[in-house]
Amino acid sequence: MSAAPRKKGVFARPLAEYVLKQVDPLVAKKGFGEASLLMQWREIVGARIADICAPERLQWPARGRKPSPDKAQEPATLILRVEPGFSLEIQHMAPAIIDRINAHLGWRCVSRVTLRQQALAQRAAQTRPKMAPADPAARARAAEATEGVAEESLRAALVRLGERALTPRRSR
């Protein structure tokens, strides 16, 4: 008995591939070449910095009508929206922020940072509903299921995931 032939070209793809393709043209209007800088801002600069500032746009220097092919593209200026009262702190952190962004993008994209004091929109973490406390029985079952995991940080993460997955949903 022979196995059925596999269908070619039918594979599951991460949703991010489709979303980023749709988002990239929208963020290009703000000077960003790709959406990853906006979408991964917290991972790029860290939670502490991301809580007090956000990228608004990349401002590229004007190019002549006939740019020289030998001349490299001049880096952009990143315009950051900063919570009022934190501009001085972000100004001192600007070199580190520039280094992190350029490392993420893989080239010297940003050379300067300009700050605009403006309150950030409601943060997702503040508007996210609080989760109900986990069921102790579910936590015990999750801990029992992860007994063979040697790395403590991985085991703790798996226990948290397991207790949420095993906790029965309550009707509202």
Secondary structure, 3 states (H helix, E strand, C coil): CCCCCCCCCCCCCCHHHHHHHHHHHHHHCCCCCCCHHHHCHHHHHCHHHHCCEEEEEEECCCCCCCCCCCCCCCCEEEEEEECCCCHHHHHHHHHHHHHHHHHHHCCCCEEEEEEEECCCCCCHHHHCCCCCCCCHHHHHHHHHHCCCCCCHHHHHHHHHHHHHHHCCCCCC
